[in-house]
Amino acid sequence: MDFSVAEYLSINEGLCVQMLHKGSFDDEEATVAVMDEFLKQNGYVNDITKERLHHEIYLYFSREVEPEKWKTIIRHPIKKAE
């Protein structure tokens, strides 16, 4: 594999909410709904913009393993609700 285009970045993401999602990517909507409810209950809102992006960190993903065993951290930037 040619990794010559890879680069190392340091990113200061600021305030975020994140949650471990277990299972298929098709089921992430339910995890995001839990995150959104947490934000609402604690006086925050999502702050996803061109500069502050949604991130997914794949801890365990393989096409050789059933989707129920996949693990992904979903991270959203947030801010205090106005």
PyMOL CGO cylinders between C-alpha atoms (Angstrom):
from pymol import cmd
from pymol.cgo import CYLINDER

trace = [
    CYLINDER, 0.00, 0.00, 0.00, 1.14, 3.50, -0.76, 0.3, 1, 1, 1, 1, 1, 1,
    CYLINDER, 1.14, 3.50, -0.76, 0.72, 5.72, 2.30, 0.3, 1, 1, 1, 1, 1, 1,
    CYLINDER, 0.72, 5.72, 2.30, 2.67, 8.67, 0.89, 0.3, 1, 1, 1, 1, 1, 1,
    CYLINDER, 2.67, 8.67, 0.89, -0.43, 10.90, 0.94, 0.3, 1, 1, 1, 1, 1, 1,
    CYLINDER, -0.43, 10.90, 0.94, -1.10, 10.25, 4.64, 0.3, 1, 1, 1, 1, 1, 1,
    CYLINDER, -1.10, 10.25, 4.64, -0.42, 13.12, 7.00, 0.3, 1, 1, 1, 1, 1, 1,
    CYLINDER, -0.42, 13.12, 7.00, -0.30, 13.59, 10.75, 0.3, 1, 1, 1, 1, 1, 1,
    CYLINDER, -0.30, 13.59, 10.75, -2.70, 16.18, 12.13, 0.3, 1, 1, 1, 1, 1, 1,
    CYLINDER, -2.70, 16.18, 12.13, -3.25, 17.61, 15.57, 0.3, 1, 1, 1, 1, 1, 1,
    CYLINDER, -3.25, 17.61, 15.57, -6.81, 18.82, 15.97, 0.3, 1, 1, 1, 1, 1, 1,
    CYLINDER, -6.81, 18.82, 15.97, -8.23, 20.72, 18.91, 0.3, 1, 1, 1, 1, 1, 1,
    CYLINDER, -8.23, 20.72, 18.91, -11.85, 19.66, 18.69, 0.3, 1, 1, 1, 1, 1, 1,
    CYLINDER, -11.85, 19.66, 18.69, -13.10, 21.59, 21.68, 0.3, 1, 1, 1, 1, 1, 1,
    CYLINDER, -13.10, 21.59, 21.68, -16.16, 20.48, 23.60, 0.3, 1, 1, 1, 1, 1, 1,
    CYLINDER, -16.16, 20.48, 23.60, -17.63, 17.22, 22.26, 0.3, 1, 1, 1, 1, 1, 1,
    CYLINDER, -17.63, 17.22, 22.26, -19.99, 14.42, 23.14, 0.3, 1, 1, 1, 1, 1, 1,
    CYLINDER, -19.99, 14.42, 23.14, -19.07, 10.88, 22.18, 0.3, 1, 1, 1, 1, 1, 1,
    CYLINDER, -19.07, 10.88, 22.18, -20.50, 7.41, 22.56, 0.3, 1, 1, 1, 1, 1, 1,
    CYLINDER, -20.50, 7.41, 22.56, -19.50, 3.87, 21.73, 0.3, 1, 1, 1, 1, 1, 1,
    CYLINDER, -19.50, 3.87, 21.73, -21.78, 2.37, 19.08, 0.3, 1, 1, 1, 1, 1, 1,
    CYLINDER, -21.78, 2.37, 19.08, -21.89, -1.41, 18.84, 0.3, 1, 1, 1, 1, 1, 1,
    CYLINDER, -21.89, -1.41, 18.84, -23.22, -3.00, 15.68, 0.3, 1, 1, 1, 1, 1, 1,
    CYLINDER, -23.22, -3.00, 15.68, -23.89, -2.15, 12.07, 0.3, 1, 1, 1, 1, 1, 1,
    CYLINDER, -23.89, -2.15, 12.07, -23.40, 1.34, 10.68, 0.3, 1, 1, 1, 1, 1, 1,
    CYLINDER, -23.40, 1.34, 10.68, -27.04, 1.16, 9.60, 0.3, 1, 1, 1, 1, 1, 1,
    CYLINDER, -27.04, 1.16, 9.60, -28.06, 1.28, 13.28, 0.3, 1, 1, 1, 1, 1, 1,
    CYLINDER, -28.06, 1.28, 13.28, -26.04, 4.39, 14.24, 0.3, 1, 1, 1, 1, 1, 1,
    CYLINDER, -26.04, 4.39, 14.24, -29.15, 6.58, 14.17, 0.3, 1, 1, 1, 1, 1, 1,
    CYLINDER, -29.15, 6.58, 14.17, -30.34, 5.08, 17.47, 0.3, 1, 1, 1, 1, 1, 1,
    CYLINDER, -30.34, 5.08, 17.47, -26.99, 5.84, 19.13, 0.3, 1, 1, 1, 1, 1, 1,
    CYLINDER, -26.99, 5.84, 19.13, -27.04, 9.42, 17.83, 0.3, 1, 1, 1, 1, 1, 1,
    CYLINDER, -27.04, 9.42, 17.83, -30.58, 9.80, 19.22, 0.3, 1, 1, 1, 1, 1, 1,
    CYLINDER, -30.58, 9.80, 19.22, -29.30, 8.81, 22.69, 0.3, 1, 1, 1, 1, 1, 1,
    CYLINDER, -29.30, 8.81, 22.69, -26.50, 11.37, 22.36, 0.3, 1, 1, 1, 1, 1, 1,
    CYLINDER, -26.50, 11.37, 22.36, -28.96, 14.09, 21.26, 0.3, 1, 1, 1, 1, 1, 1,
    CYLINDER, -28.96, 14.09, 21.26, -31.24, 13.36, 24.22, 0.3, 1, 1, 1, 1, 1, 1,
    CYLINDER, -31.24, 13.36, 24.22, -28.25, 13.60, 26.58, 0.3, 1, 1, 1, 1, 1, 1,
    CYLINDER, -28.25, 13.60, 26.58, -27.38, 17.00, 25.10, 0.3, 1, 1, 1, 1, 1, 1,
    CYLINDER, -27.38, 17.00, 25.10, -30.95, 18.24, 25.46, 0.3, 1, 1, 1, 1, 1, 1,
    CYLINDER, -30.95, 18.24, 25.46, -31.16, 17.13, 29.10, 0.3, 1, 1, 1, 1, 1, 1,
    CYLINDER, -31.16, 17.13, 29.10, -27.88, 18.87, 29.93, 0.3, 1, 1, 1, 1, 1, 1,
    CYLINDER, -27.88, 18.87, 29.93, -28.35, 22.20, 28.13, 0.3, 1, 1, 1, 1, 1, 1,
    CYLINDER, -28.35, 22.20, 28.13, -26.23, 21.57, 25.01, 0.3, 1, 1, 1, 1, 1, 1,
    CYLINDER, -26.23, 21.57, 25.01, -26.81, 21.34, 21.26, 0.3, 1, 1, 1, 1, 1, 1,
    CYLINDER, -26.81, 21.34, 21.26, -24.85, 19.89, 18.37, 0.3, 1, 1, 1, 1, 1, 1,
    CYLINDER, -24.85, 19.89, 18.37, -22.34, 22.28, 16.80, 0.3, 1, 1, 1, 1, 1, 1,
    CYLINDER, -22.34, 22.28, 16.80, -21.54, 20.47, 13.55, 0.3, 1, 1, 1, 1, 1, 1,
    CYLINDER, -21.54, 20.47, 13.55, -20.22, 22.97, 10.98, 0.3, 1, 1, 1, 1, 1, 1,
    CYLINDER, -20.22, 22.97, 10.98, -17.65, 23.03, 8.16, 0.3, 1, 1, 1, 1, 1, 1,
    CYLINDER, -17.65, 23.03, 8.16, -14.99, 23.66, 10.80, 0.3, 1, 1, 1, 1, 1, 1,
    CYLINDER, -14.99, 23.66, 10.80, -16.34, 21.35, 13.51, 0.3, 1, 1, 1, 1, 1, 1,
    CYLINDER, -16.34, 21.35, 13.51, -17.03, 17.95, 12.05, 0.3, 1, 1, 1, 1, 1, 1,
    CYLINDER, -17.03, 17.95, 12.05, -18.72, 14.71, 13.06, 0.3, 1, 1, 1, 1, 1, 1,
    CYLINDER, -18.72, 14.71, 13.06, -16.12, 11.98, 13.60, 0.3, 1, 1, 1, 1, 1, 1,
    CYLINDER, -16.12, 11.98, 13.60, -16.24, 8.22, 13.67, 0.3, 1, 1, 1, 1, 1, 1,
    CYLINDER, -16.24, 8.22, 13.67, -13.40, 6.20, 15.14, 0.3, 1, 1, 1, 1, 1, 1,
    CYLINDER, -13.40, 6.20, 15.14, -13.52, 2.56, 14.06, 0.3, 1, 1, 1, 1, 1, 1,
    CYLINDER, -13.52, 2.56, 14.06, -12.26, 0.39, 16.90, 0.3, 1, 1, 1, 1, 1, 1,
    CYLINDER, -12.26, 0.39, 16.90, -13.25, -2.89, 15.35, 0.3, 1, 1, 1, 1, 1, 1,
    CYLINDER, -13.25, -2.89, 15.35, -14.43, -3.33, 11.79, 0.3, 1, 1, 1, 1, 1, 1,
    CYLINDER, -14.43, -3.33, 11.79, -13.87, -6.19, 9.43, 0.3, 1, 1, 1, 1, 1, 1,
    CYLINDER, -13.87, -6.19, 9.43, -15.88, -7.47, 6.51, 0.3, 1, 1, 1, 1, 1, 1,
    CYLINDER, -15.88, -7.47, 6.51, -15.02, -10.93, 7.82, 0.3, 1, 1, 1, 1, 1, 1,
    CYLINDER, -15.02, -10.93, 7.82, -16.88, -10.42, 11.11, 0.3, 1, 1, 1, 1, 1, 1,
    CYLINDER, -16.88, -10.42, 11.11, -20.63, -10.06, 11.55, 0.3, 1, 1, 1, 1, 1, 1,
    CYLINDER, -20.63, -10.06, 11.55, -21.77, -6.42, 11.92, 0.3, 1, 1, 1, 1, 1, 1,
    CYLINDER, -21.77, -6.42, 11.92, -23.12, -7.06, 15.44, 0.3, 1, 1, 1, 1, 1, 1,
    CYLINDER, -23.12, -7.06, 15.44, -19.49, -7.15, 16.64, 0.3, 1, 1, 1, 1, 1, 1,
    CYLINDER, -19.49, -7.15, 16.64, -18.37, -3.86, 15.03, 0.3, 1, 1, 1, 1, 1, 1,
    CYLINDER, -18.37, -3.86, 15.03, -17.45, -1.05, 17.46, 0.3, 1, 1, 1, 1, 1, 1,
    CYLINDER, -17.45, -1.05, 17.46, -17.35, 2.63, 16.53, 0.3, 1, 1, 1, 1, 1, 1,
    CYLINDER, -17.35, 2.63, 16.53, -16.91, 5.77, 18.63, 0.3, 1, 1, 1, 1, 1, 1,
    CYLINDER, -16.91, 5.77, 18.63, -19.23, 8.49, 17.35, 0.3, 1, 1, 1, 1, 1, 1,
    CYLINDER, -19.23, 8.49, 17.35, -18.11, 12.01, 18.28, 0.3, 1, 1, 1, 1, 1, 1,
    CYLINDER, -18.11, 12.01, 18.28, -20.02, 15.26, 17.74, 0.3, 1, 1, 1, 1, 1, 1,
    CYLINDER, -20.02, 15.26, 17.74, -18.91, 18.79, 18.56, 0.3, 1, 1, 1, 1, 1, 1,
    CYLINDER, -18.91, 18.79, 18.56, -21.30, 20.56, 20.92, 0.3, 1, 1, 1, 1, 1, 1,
    CYLINDER, -21.30, 20.56, 20.92, -21.98, 23.96, 22.48, 0.3, 1, 1, 1, 1, 1, 1,
    CYLINDER, -21.98, 23.96, 22.48, -24.16, 25.36, 25.24, 0.3, 1, 1, 1, 1, 1, 1,
    CYLINDER, -24.16, 25.36, 25.24, -27.77, 25.88, 24.14, 0.3, 1, 1, 1, 1, 1, 1,
    CYLINDER, -27.77, 25.88, 24.14, -28.80, 29.52, 23.82, 0.3, 1, 1, 1, 1, 1, 1,
]
cmd.load_cgo(trace, "trace")
